[in-house]
Structure formats: C-alpha cells, structure tokens
C-alpha cells in the first residue's frame, strides 16, 4: 500500500524547511578569534593584541602581520604591557626557553605599527577610497563620502578645526555617516602614504579600509601610551596643503 501525504502535513513540512533556511541564513557570525595576553592574563580579541615569535637563534621577533611560523606569543597592544613583559622576562617564561629581547623592542614595535597604518592608507589610495587636500576633503565630507578623517599631527590649528567642525556637522546630520577623526603622524608621512609631498587632511571612504585603519591606529595609540590618538597639535605647518 502506498502512503499518501495530507496537504496539511505538506504545508507544515514546507514551513519547517523555510524556517530552517531562515535560521541558517540568519546565523550569527562566528566570534572573533581570541588569545591570552602573556602580561595581563586577559583573553582578548586578536585585534587588540600583538603577536611575537622566537626566531631559531632565540631572538624575539614582532609579527604584527601574524604570518611568521612558530608558536605565537601574544601581548596586549599597550605601552605598560610591553614594559611589564620586557622587565619581567615574560616572553622567555611563556616560550619556556631562553629568549633574547632586543633593547629597542618597544620602539621597533611602535615603528612597525605606524608602518601598518601608513601602508593601509596606501592600499586605500590605490583602491580609490582616499581623497586628500583641504578642498577635496571638504567636498567629500559634504557629500557623505568620508568615514574616517585623518589629519597630520603637525597641522595648523585653524584649518584643522574648520575641517573637524564640518566633519562633526556631517556626522550629526542625515547627510552621511559619523566621521571618525584620527591623528597619528606628521604631514610628510601622511603625504607619502597617499602619493603627495605632504598632506594635512585625508578622507577615507566608509568601508573596510576605514574600519581597518581605526583598528590599527587604536593599537598604535596603545603602544604610545594614549587612549585615543590625535587630540594634540604639534608644530604648525606653513599652510594647508
């Protein structure tokens, strides 16, 4: 005898299948990978940490790109954690072997972190996600095309504040996204990253480049011992570029 399926049963199965597909489609994204900081003992997202490896000769090597082979030693991207790890020989204790820590390790790591920020800006420029210069950044802000505003930390106060005021106004309106403002390097470094002799104002379009830069600058800020990068103004430039 051949079994038949009632219309109600068919509808219920279809509904269950549809619900299952919906649940699968709305499944939350996997949690961000975490590691334990060898100085604080806290388990934190990798984005807040720095990776180190021990070279075959026993030298500690920063691996901010997380690509070098070997067991990773993870440290929170903070100046005080770096000082604690170096002073208490925590890298050797974590590696369970002799480790030679370079005397200038904090300076090395800060320089690498800054290089990552500038390299990311260069990638964003090549992808067409960057505008530079006072007038171009103003126009991009007004049209809602800036997610991150980067200003040179040696910028003249007057021009810097004008652009910041516009960025705040845009973020408070329905014109565009809230604009994150960052300062982490001088005009010469900022210009080199975006293909200019010097740059004071740089806008990055909303998206992965802007989000990645915020993350990298936060790590750089921690290594410099400040909670947020770029509230101060250094020596003034000769004019807005």
SULNORDA-V223678 format. One record per backbone hydrogen bond with DSSP energy under -0.5 kcal/mol. CO is the residue of the C=O (numbers start at 1). NH is the residue of the N-H. If there is no record, write none. Layout:
BEGIN
<<CO	NH> <CO	NH>>
END
This chain:
BEGIN
<<1	3> <4	6> <6	10> <7	11> <8	12> <9	13> <10	14> <11	15> <12	16> <13	17> <14	18> <15	19> <16	20> <17	21> <18	22> <19	23> <20	24> <21	25> <22	26> <24	27> <33	46> <35	44> <37	41> <42	37> <42	44> <44	35> <45	48> <46	49> <48	77> <50	75> <51	63> <52	73> <53	55> <53	61> <55	58> <58	100> <59	55> <61	53> <63	66> <72	74> <73	52> <74	38> <75	50> <76	78> <78	82> <79	83> <80	84> <81	85> <82	86> <83	87> <84	88> <85	90> <85	91> <86	89> <89	93> <90	94> <91	95> <92	96> <92	97> <99	101> <100	60> <100	102> <102	105> <104	108> <105	109> <106	110> <107	111> <108	112> <109	113> <110	114> <111	115> <112	116> <113	117> <114	118> <115	119> <116	120> <117	121> <118	122> <119	123> <120	124> <121	125> <122	126> <123	127> <124	129> <125	128> <129	205> <131	203> <133	137> <134	138> <135	139> <136	140> <137	141> <138	142> <139	143> <140	145> <141	144> <147	180> <148	150> <148	204> <149	182> <150	202> <152	155> <153	234> <156	160> <157	161> <158	162> <159	163> <160	164> <161	165> <162	166> <163	167> <164	168> <165	169> <166	170> <167	171> <168	172> <169	173> <170	173> <170	176> <178	180> <180	149> <182	151> <185	153> <186	190> <187	191> <187	199> <188	192> <189	193> <190	194> <191	194> <191	196> <192	195> <200	152> <201	133> <202	150> <203	131> <204	147> <204	148> <205	210> <207	211> <208	212> <209	213> <210	214> <211	215> <212	216> <213	217> <214	218> <215	219> <216	220> <217	221> <218	222> <219	223> <220	224> <221	226> <222	79> <222	225> <229	183>>
END
